[in-house]
Amino acid sequence: MFDAEKRGMIGLVRGDSPIHATSLDQLKRVLDPLKDTGQPNLVLDLRRVPLVDSAGLEYLLDAFDACRSQGGTLKLLSPTPLVTEILQVTGVSSFFEIFTDEVAAIGSFTK
């Protein structure tokens, strides 16, 4: 399950479900409205997300591009060791700023 909260002008999305083809709609329902309005600056908290498959990676890249096209960005927070490995092996990690601290991730938008 995924949910979102606002931290000032920053959208923080948290989840505890895998991001894969069969559960991707859960994340889309939460993240899409945030990325499709204004200047979307988003942090996706991956601390409790156990897995991301190829469909999930594709969606993350699409969401990143959509945020960037509107003058914002999508950053990742604390991916699990397996998700970190998946992001690195596929090269997807090179597209994202990845943080281990929530305060630092949210604060990075003011720099």
TITILO-652645 format. One record per atom (N, C-alpha, C, CB): residue number from 1; atom name; x, y, z. Coordinates in nm, 2 decimals, decimal comma. Glycine has a CB too. Example, Ala and Ser with C-alpha at 12.3 -4.5 7.8 and 13.67 -1.06 7.14 Angstrom:
REM TITILO-652645
i	at	X	Y	Z
1	N	1,32	-0,57	0,78
1	CA	1,23	-0,45	0,78
1	C	1,32	-0,33	0,78
1	CB	1,13	-0,45	0,90
2	N	1,28	-0,22	0,71
2	CA	1,37	-0,11	0,71
2	C	1,29	0,00	0,79
2	CB	1,41	-0,06	0,57
END
This chain:
REM TITILO-652645
i	at	X	Y	Z
1	N	0,08	-0,12	0,00
1	CA	0,00	0,00	0,00
1	C	0,09	0,12	0,00
1	CB	-0,10	0,00	0,12
2	N	0,05	0,23	-0,07
2	CA	0,12	0,35	-0,08
2	C	0,03	0,47	-0,03
2	CB	0,17	0,38	-0,22
3	N	0,09	0,57	0,03
3	CA	0,02	0,69	0,07
3	C	0,12	0,81	0,05
3	CB	-0,03	0,68	0,21
4	N	0,06	0,92	0,06
4	CA	0,14	1,05	0,04
4	C	0,10	1,15	0,14
4	CB	0,11	1,10	-0,10
5	N	0,20	1,23	0,17
5	CA	0,17	1,35	0,26
5	C	0,26	1,46	0,20
5	CB	0,21	1,32	0,41
6	N	0,21	1,58	0,24
6	CA	0,29	1,70	0,19
6	C	0,38	1,75	0,30
6	CB	0,19	1,82	0,15
7	N	0,50	1,78	0,27
7	CA	0,59	1,84	0,36
7	C	0,63	1,98	0,30
7	CB	0,72	1,75	0,39
8	N	0,55	2,08	0,33
8	CA	0,56	2,21	0,27
8	C	0,52	2,19	0,12
8	CB	0,70	2,26	0,28
9	N	0,62	2,22	0,03
9	CA	0,59	2,21	-0,11
9	C	0,64	2,07	-0,17
9	CB	0,67	2,32	-0,18
10	N	0,68	1,98	-0,08
10	CA	0,74	1,86	-0,12
10	C	0,64	1,75	-0,09
10	CB	0,87	1,83	-0,04
11	N	0,62	1,66	-0,19
11	CA	0,53	1,54	-0,17
11	C	0,62	1,42	-0,13
11	CB	0,46	1,51	-0,30
12	N	0,58	1,36	-0,02
12	CA	0,65	1,24	0,03
12	C	0,56	1,12	0,02
12	CB	0,69	1,26	0,18
13	N	0,60	1,03	-0,06
13	CA	0,52	0,91	-0,09
13	C	0,59	0,79	-0,02
13	CB	0,51	0,88	-0,25
14	N	0,51	0,72	0,06
14	CA	0,56	0,60	0,13
14	C	0,49	0,48	0,09
14	CB	0,55	0,62	0,28
15	N	0,56	0,36	0,09
15	CA	0,49	0,24	0,06
15	C	0,56	0,12	0,13
15	CB	0,49	0,22	-0,09
16	N	0,49	0,01	0,13
16	CA	0,54	-0,11	0,18
16	C	0,51	-0,23	0,09
16	CB	0,49	-0,14	0,32
17	N	0,48	-0,20	-0,03
17	CA	0,44	-0,31	-0,13
17	C	0,55	-0,31	-0,24
17	CB	0,31	-0,28	-0,20
18	N	0,57	-0,43	-0,30
18	CA	0,66	-0,43	-0,41
18	C	0,61	-0,34	-0,52
18	CB	0,68	-0,58	-0,47
19	N	0,70	-0,29	-0,60
19	CA	0,67	-0,20	-0,72
19	C	0,69	-0,29	-0,84
19	CB	0,75	-0,07	-0,72
20	N	0,59	-0,37	-0,87
20	CA	0,60	-0,46	-0,99
20	C	0,47	-0,45	-1,07
20	CB	0,63	-0,60	-0,94
21	N	0,47	-0,52	-1,18
21	CA	0,36	-0,52	-1,27
21	C	0,22	-0,54	-1,21
21	CB	0,38	-0,62	-1,38
22	N	0,21	-0,63	-1,11
22	CA	0,08	-0,66	-1,06
22	C	0,03	-0,56	-0,95
22	CB	0,08	-0,79	-1,00
23	N	0,12	-0,48	-0,89
23	CA	0,09	-0,39	-0,79
23	C	0,12	-0,24	-0,82
23	CB	0,16	-0,42	-0,66
24	N	0,16	-0,22	-0,95
24	CA	0,20	-0,08	-0,99
24	C	0,08	0,02	-0,98
24	CB	0,25	-0,09	-1,13
25	N	-0,04	-0,03	-1,00
25	CA	-0,15	0,06	-1,00
25	C	-0,17	0,13	-0,86
25	CB	-0,28	-0,01	-1,03
26	N	-0,13	0,06	-0,75
26	CA	-0,14	0,12	-0,62
26	C	-0,05	0,24	-0,61
26	CB	-0,09	0,02	-0,51
27	N	0,07	0,23	-0,66
27	CA	0,17	0,35	-0,66
27	C	0,12	0,46	-0,75
27	CB	0,31	0,30	-0,70
28	N	0,07	0,42	-0,87
28	CA	0,03	0,52	-0,97
28	C	-0,09	0,60	-0,91
28	CB	-0,02	0,45	-1,09
29	N	-0,18	0,54	-0,84
29	CA	-0,30	0,61	-0,78
29	C	-0,25	0,72	-0,68
29	CB	-0,39	0,52	-0,71
30	N	-0,14	0,70	-0,62
30	CA	-0,09	0,80	-0,52
30	C	0,01	0,90	-0,58
30	CB	-0,02	0,72	-0,40
31	N	0,10	0,85	-0,66
31	CA	0,20	0,94	-0,72
31	C	0,16	1,02	-0,84
31	CB	0,32	0,85	-0,75
32	N	0,08	0,96	-0,92
32	CA	0,04	1,04	-1,05
32	C	-0,03	1,17	-1,02
32	CB	-0,05	0,95	-1,13
33	N	-0,12	1,18	-0,93
33	CA	-0,18	1,31	-0,90
33	C	-0,08	1,42	-0,86
33	CB	-0,29	1,30	-0,80
34	N	0,03	1,37	-0,78
34	CA	0,13	1,46	-0,73
34	C	0,22	1,51	-0,85
34	CB	0,21	1,40	-0,62
35	N	0,26	1,42	-0,93
35	CA	0,35	1,45	-1,04
35	C	0,29	1,53	-1,15
35	CB	0,42	1,33	-1,09
36	N	0,16	1,52	-1,16
36	CA	0,09	1,59	-1,27
36	C	0,04	1,73	-1,24
36	CB	-0,03	1,50	-1,32
37	N	0,08	1,79	-1,13
37	CA	0,03	1,92	-1,10
37	C	0,15	2,01	-1,06
37	CB	-0,06	1,91	-0,98
38	N	0,14	2,13	-1,11
38	CA	0,24	2,23	-1,08
38	C	0,39	2,19	-1,11
38	CB	0,23	2,27	-0,93
39	N	0,47	2,22	-1,01
39	CA	0,61	2,19	-1,02
39	C	0,64	2,08	-0,92
39	CB	0,70	2,32	-0,99
40	N	0,62	1,96	-0,96
40	CA	0,63	1,84	-0,87
40	C	0,77	1,81	-0,81
40	CB	0,57	1,72	-0,93
41	N	0,79	1,83	-0,69
41	CA	0,91	1,79	-0,62
41	C	0,87	1,68	-0,52
41	CB	0,98	1,91	-0,54
42	N	0,91	1,56	-0,55
42	CA	0,87	1,44	-0,48
42	C	0,98	1,36	-0,43
42	CB	0,78	1,35	-0,57
43	N	0,95	1,29	-0,31
43	CA	1,05	1,20	-0,25
43	C	0,97	1,07	-0,24
43	CB	1,10	1,24	-0,11
44	N	1,02	0,96	-0,29
44	CA	0,96	0,83	-0,28
44	C	1,04	0,75	-0,18
44	CB	0,96	0,75	-0,42
45	N	0,98	0,72	-0,07
45	CA	1,04	0,65	0,04
45	C	1,03	0,50	0,01
45	CB	0,97	0,68	0,18
46	N	1,15	0,43	-0,01
46	CA	1,16	0,29	-0,04
46	C	1,20	0,20	0,07
46	CB	1,25	0,27	-0,16
47	N	1,20	0,26	0,20
47	CA	1,25	0,18	0,31
47	C	1,18	0,05	0,33
47	CB	1,24	0,26	0,44
48	N	1,05	0,04	0,30
48	CA	0,98	-0,09	0,32
48	C	0,93	-0,15	0,19
48	CB	0,86	-0,06	0,41
49	N	0,99	-0,11	0,08
49	CA	0,95	-0,16	-0,05
49	C	1,05	-0,28	-0,08
49	CB	0,96	-0,06	-0,17
50	N	1,00	-0,40	-0,08
50	CA	1,09	-0,52	-0,09
50	C	1,15	-0,54	-0,23
50	CB	1,02	-0,64	-0,04
51	N	1,08	-0,50	-0,33
51	CA	1,12	-0,54	-0,47
51	C	1,07	-0,44	-0,57
51	CB	1,07	-0,68	-0,50
52	N	1,15	-0,42	-0,68
52	CA	1,11	-0,34	-0,79
52	C	1,15	-0,42	-0,91
52	CB	1,18	-0,19	-0,80
53	N	1,04	-0,45	-1,00
53	CA	1,07	-0,52	-1,12
53	C	1,09	-0,43	-1,24
53	CB	0,96	-0,63	-1,15
54	N	1,10	-0,49	-1,36
54	CA	1,12	-0,40	-1,48
54	C	1,01	-0,30	-1,51
54	CB	1,15	-0,49	-1,60
55	N	0,89	-0,35	-1,48
55	CA	0,77	-0,25	-1,50
55	C	0,78	-0,14	-1,40
55	CB	0,64	-0,33	-1,48
56	N	0,82	-0,17	-1,28
56	CA	0,84	-0,07	-1,17
56	C	0,95	0,03	-1,21
56	CB	0,86	-0,14	-1,04
57	N	1,06	-0,03	-1,26
57	CA	1,17	0,06	-1,30
57	C	1,13	0,15	-1,41
57	CB	1,29	-0,02	-1,34
58	N	1,06	0,10	-1,51
58	CA	1,01	0,18	-1,62
58	C	0,92	0,29	-1,57
58	CB	0,94	0,10	-1,72
59	N	0,83	0,26	-1,47
59	CA	0,74	0,36	-1,42
59	C	0,82	0,47	-1,34
59	CB	0,64	0,30	-1,33
60	N	0,92	0,43	-1,26
60	CA	1,00	0,53	-1,19
60	C	1,07	0,62	-1,28
60	CB	1,10	0,45	-1,10
61	N	1,12	0,57	-1,39
61	CA	1,19	0,66	-1,49
61	C	1,09	0,75	-1,56
61	CB	1,26	0,57	-1,60
62	N	0,97	0,70	-1,59
62	CA	0,87	0,78	-1,65
62	C	0,82	0,89	-1,55
62	CB	0,74	0,69	-1,69
63	N	0,81	0,86	-1,43
63	CA	0,77	0,96	-1,33
63	C	0,87	1,06	-1,31
63	CB	0,73	0,89	-1,19
64	N	1,00	1,02	-1,31
64	CA	1,11	1,11	-1,30
64	C	1,11	1,21	-1,42
64	CB	1,25	1,03	-1,30
65	N	1,09	1,16	-1,54
65	CA	1,08	1,24	-1,66
65	C	0,97	1,34	-1,65
65	CB	1,07	1,15	-1,79
66	N	0,85	1,29	-1,61
66	CA	0,73	1,37	-1,60
66	C	0,76	1,49	-1,50
66	CB	0,61	1,29	-1,56
67	N	0,82	1,46	-1,38
67	CA	0,85	1,56	-1,29
67	C	0,95	1,66	-1,35
67	CB	0,90	1,50	-1,16
68	N	1,05	1,62	-1,41
68	CA	1,15	1,70	-1,47
68	C	1,09	1,79	-1,58
68	CB	1,27	1,62	-1,52
69	N	1,00	1,74	-1,66
69	CA	0,94	1,82	-1,76
69	C	0,86	1,94	-1,71
69	CB	0,86	1,73	-1,85
70	N	0,82	1,93	-1,59
70	CA	0,74	2,04	-1,52
70	C	0,83	2,12	-1,43
70	CB	0,62	1,98	-1,45
71	N	0,96	2,10	-1,43
71	CA	1,05	2,18	-1,35
71	C	1,07	2,13	-1,21
71	CB	0,99	2,32	-1,34
72	N	1,02	2,01	-1,18
72	CA	1,05	1,94	-1,05
72	C	1,14	1,83	-1,07
72	CB	0,91	1,90	-0,99
73	N	1,14	1,74	-0,97
73	CA	1,21	1,62	-0,97
73	C	1,16	1,51	-0,88
73	CB	1,36	1,65	-0,94
74	N	1,20	1,39	-0,90
74	CA	1,17	1,28	-0,81
74	C	1,30	1,23	-0,75
74	CB	1,09	1,17	-0,89
75	N	1,30	1,22	-0,62
75	CA	1,42	1,16	-0,55
75	C	1,38	1,04	-0,47
75	CB	1,48	1,27	-0,45
76	N	1,47	0,95	-0,44
76	CA	1,45	0,83	-0,37
76	C	1,51	0,83	-0,23
76	CB	1,50	0,71	-0,45
77	N	1,44	0,77	-0,14
77	CA	1,48	0,76	0,00
77	C	1,50	0,62	0,04
77	CB	1,38	0,84	0,09
78	N	1,61	0,59	0,09
78	CA	1,65	0,46	0,16
78	C	1,60	0,34	0,10
78	CB	1,59	0,47	0,30
79	N	1,64	0,31	-0,03
79	CA	1,60	0,18	-0,08
79	C	1,66	0,06	0,00
79	CB	1,64	0,17	-0,23
80	N	1,58	-0,04	0,00
80	CA	1,63	-0,16	0,07
80	C	1,76	-0,22	0,00
80	CB	1,52	-0,27	0,08
81	N	1,84	-0,30	0,06
81	CA	1,95	-0,36	-0,01
81	C	1,92	-0,42	-0,15
81	CB	2,03	-0,46	0,08
82	N	1,82	-0,50	-0,15
82	CA	1,78	-0,56	-0,28
82	C	1,74	-0,46	-0,38
82	CB	1,67	-0,66	-0,26
83	N	1,66	-0,36	-0,34
83	CA	1,62	-0,26	-0,44
83	C	1,74	-0,17	-0,48
83	CB	1,51	-0,17	-0,37
84	N	1,83	-0,14	-0,39
84	CA	1,95	-0,07	-0,42
84	C	2,03	-0,15	-0,53
84	CB	2,04	-0,05	-0,30
85	N	2,04	-0,28	-0,51
85	CA	2,12	-0,36	-0,61
85	C	2,05	-0,36	-0,74
85	CB	2,13	-0,50	-0,55
86	N	1,92	-0,37	-0,74
86	CA	1,84	-0,37	-0,87
86	C	1,86	-0,23	-0,94
86	CB	1,69	-0,39	-0,84
87	N	1,85	-0,12	-0,87
87	CA	1,87	0,01	-0,92
87	C	2,01	0,02	-0,98
87	CB	1,85	0,12	-0,82
88	N	2,11	-0,03	-0,91
88	CA	2,25	-0,02	-0,96
88	C	2,28	-0,11	-1,08
88	CB	2,35	-0,05	-0,84
89	N	2,24	-0,23	-1,07
89	CA	2,27	-0,33	-1,18
89	C	2,20	-0,28	-1,31
89	CB	2,22	-0,47	-1,14
90	N	2,08	-0,22	-1,30
90	CA	2,01	-0,18	-1,42
90	C	2,06	-0,04	-1,47
90	CB	1,86	-0,18	-1,40
91	N	2,13	0,03	-1,39
91	CA	2,18	0,16	-1,42
91	C	2,07	0,27	-1,39
91	CB	2,21	0,17	-1,57
92	N	1,96	0,23	-1,34
92	CA	1,85	0,33	-1,31
92	C	1,90	0,42	-1,19
92	CB	1,72	0,25	-1,27
93	N	1,98	0,38	-1,10
93	CA	2,02	0,46	-0,99
93	C	2,09	0,59	-1,04
93	CB	2,12	0,39	-0,90
94	N	2,15	0,59	-1,16
94	CA	2,22	0,71	-1,21
94	C	2,13	0,82	-1,24
94	CB	2,30	0,67	-1,33
95	N	2,00	0,80	-1,25
95	CA	1,90	0,90	-1,29
95	C	1,86	0,98	-1,16
95	CB	1,79	0,84	-1,36
96	N	1,87	0,91	-1,05
96	CA	1,80	0,96	-0,93
96	C	1,91	1,01	-0,82
96	CB	1,72	0,86	-0,86
97	N	1,87	1,11	-0,75
97	CA	1,94	1,14	-0,62
97	C	1,88	1,04	-0,52
97	CB	1,93	1,29	-0,58
98	N	1,97	0,97	-0,45
98	CA	1,92	0,88	-0,35
98	C	1,97	0,92	-0,21
98	CB	1,97	0,73	-0,39
99	N	1,88	0,92	-0,12
99	CA	1,92	0,97	0,02
99	C	1,89	0,86	0,12
99	CB	1,84	1,09	0,06
100	N	1,96	0,86	0,23
100	CA	1,94	0,77	0,34
100	C	1,87	0,83	0,46
100	CB	2,08	0,71	0,38
101	N	1,85	0,96	0,45
101	CA	1,79	1,04	0,56
101	C	1,68	1,12	0,50
101	CB	1,90	1,13	0,63
102	N	1,56	1,11	0,57
102	CA	1,44	1,18	0,52
102	C	1,46	1,33	0,53
102	CB	1,32	1,14	0,60
103	N	1,51	1,38	0,64
103	CA	1,53	1,52	0,65
103	C	1,62	1,58	0,54
103	CB	1,59	1,56	0,79
104	N	1,73	1,50	0,51
104	CA	1,82	1,55	0,41
104	C	1,75	1,54	0,27
104	CB	1,95	1,46	0,40
105	N	1,67	1,44	0,24
105	CA	1,60	1,43	0,12
105	C	1,51	1,55	0,10
105	CB	1,52	1,30	0,11
106	N	1,43	1,58	0,20
106	CA	1,33	1,69	0,18
106	C	1,41	1,82	0,18
106	CB	1,23	1,69	0,30
107	N	1,51	1,84	0,26
107	CA	1,59	1,96	0,26
107	C	1,67	1,98	0,13
107	CB	1,68	1,95	0,38
108	N	1,69	1,88	0,06
108	CA	1,77	1,90	-0,06
108	C	1,70	1,98	-0,17
108	CB	1,81	1,76	-0,12
109	N	1,57	2,00	-0,16
109	CA	1,50	2,08	-0,25
109	C	1,52	2,23	-0,23
109	CB	1,35	2,05	-0,25
110	N	1,57	2,27	-0,12
110	CA	1,60	2,41	-0,09
110	C	1,73	2,46	-0,14
110	CB	1,57	2,44	0,05
111	N	1,82	2,37	-0,18
111	CA	1,96	2,40	-0,22
111	C	1,96	2,46	-0,36
111	CB	2,05	2,29	-0,21
END
